[in-house]
Amino acid sequence: MPRLTSLHGLDLNHLESIDTHVQTWTTEAGTRVQFVEARGLPVVDLVLRFGAGIVQDTDKSGLAALTLYMLDEGSDGLTASEHAAGLERLGAEVSKDVRLEQAVLSLRSLSQRTLLDPALALFGAMAAKPDFLPGALEKVKSQTHAYAASRLRSPVVQARTEAFGYLFDGHPYGNPIGTTPEGIEAVTVDDLRAFHRKAYSASNMQMTLVGDLSTTEAKAIAHRISQALPQGWVATPPPAVVEAPGTTRHIERPGASTCVLLALPMNVPANDPQFPAMVLAREILTSGLDSRLMTELRQRRGLTYDVSSQISAMRSGGVFMIEWDIAPHLVEATKTLVGTLLQRFIDEGPTEAELELARHQLAGELLRDVAQNKRLAGLLSATARQRQPEGYLNGYNAMLTGLTTDAVRETLRRRLDLRQAVWVSVGPTVDQQPLPELPALDQ
């Protein structure tokens, strides 16, 4: 479904409803399961989400990441190449990802039992019975060093890392990269095995299944996987975040442009009643050419190609971030401009037209996601991580419709404070200049 960027032709009084039948249960091993039967394609999507993210690292930063990366480097007696060849032969796809609070394993397989069953066996062995061989660890350490270094060559990653390091200094959220060179080198296979025994426990996992299965088949798969995993451990939430005052940071870097980031602490968990208002606000500010910041910085002034924003909502804290690239001599002027525009938005809230367009854009994204099995599996898994109530997706559009301009404005005033702003720039130091004059038609 294409992104809606105009009010033309929209029925502003109607958002198409969602009716996705989600079955839920808990296995004997304590795994919470969500299942959607979808017979349209002969495909099964399976997502395992463990509370095994970066925040669970010990004093060895990189332990959570290395544990995840090592899962497909040999399991249950199969070498990494044998495991990969087996999945390829079956036409199955496996992906893995580690974030601050979660580690995620995903499988996509054809539903034909002669293909699905062996794919599940390989996937289950990877999750439950990794070999953690010393030789493989040295290879993965080298790859992890290279990956972390390549990420930090990105100006925006540098800026985000600096902002998180300041806002969450001394807290498990403080290193979003998830590794340090010293931590990587310190991790041993014994560390990996100990971490896996607890963090990859069935009771520390949420499972999502979407696809060409019956409920009986889905329950058998959930039972089989959860019983094979370690048992009995559940991650505890990270400690509360101590608020930090606003600050300005600059990272010197040669180049023709500067990356600028504005980070605001935003302690609004994703299951907080005010979180949808923050999502609408983000949509209004930067989503599409007609959004507030894109209109001002790109359309009217031609200062940058793109302005983006994101919300990082964790269990014990969060951040609202706005990012853009700019000519180095206009860094301070655009910081002032963005700060002024954001403060006005906080004070006044959105217009009714902005709110309606944002609702339809978000509703369109949701319709697209629930129409594709893989996206739906990821979406359901994310709502489980967020501890959303049952029926959340089906009621999402009605919830958006119920939000008023006053409600969004009240949420912004309560949750965002520019006095706590963390400004980070990554680029060369040059003499600063004022913004160019606006074209005559825009003045």
Secondary structure as GFF3:
##gff-version 3
##sequence-region A 1 443
A	DSSP	beta_strand	23	26	.	.	.	ID=ss1
A	DSSP	beta_strand	32	37	.	.	.	ID=ss2
A	DSSP	beta_strand	43	50	.	.	.	ID=ss3
A	DSSP	three_ten_helix	54	56	.	.	.	ID=ss4
A	DSSP	alpha_helix	63	70	.	.	.	ID=ss5
A	DSSP	alpha_helix	80	90	.	.	.	ID=ss6
A	DSSP	beta_strand	93	98	.	.	.	ID=ss7
A	DSSP	beta_strand	103	110	.	.	.	ID=ss8
A	DSSP	alpha_helix	113	128	.	.	.	ID=ss9
A	DSSP	alpha_helix	134	152	.	.	.	ID=ss10
A	DSSP	alpha_helix	155	167	.	.	.	ID=ss11
A	DSSP	three_ten_helix	172	174	.	.	.	ID=ss12
A	DSSP	alpha_helix	181	186	.	.	.	ID=ss13
A	DSSP	alpha_helix	189	199	.	.	.	ID=ss14
A	DSSP	three_ten_helix	202	204	.	.	.	ID=ss15
A	DSSP	beta_strand	205	211	.	.	.	ID=ss16
A	DSSP	alpha_helix	215	228	.	.	.	ID=ss17
A	DSSP	beta_strand	247	252	.	.	.	ID=ss18
A	DSSP	beta_strand	258	265	.	.	.	ID=ss19
A	DSSP	alpha_helix	275	286	.	.	.	ID=ss20
A	DSSP	alpha_helix	292	294	.	.	.	ID=ss21
A	DSSP	pi_helix	295	300	.	.	.	ID=ss22
A	DSSP	beta_strand	307	313	.	.	.	ID=ss23
A	DSSP	beta_strand	318	326	.	.	.	ID=ss24
A	DSSP	three_ten_helix	328	330	.	.	.	ID=ss25
A	DSSP	alpha_helix	331	348	.	.	.	ID=ss26
A	DSSP	alpha_helix	352	370	.	.	.	ID=ss27
A	DSSP	alpha_helix	373	385	.	.	.	ID=ss28
A	DSSP	alpha_helix	396	401	.	.	.	ID=ss29
A	DSSP	alpha_helix	405	415	.	.	.	ID=ss30
A	DSSP	three_ten_helix	418	420	.	.	.	ID=ss31
A	DSSP	beta_strand	422	427	.	.	.	ID=ss32
A	DSSP	three_ten_helix	440	442	.	.	.	ID=ss33
###
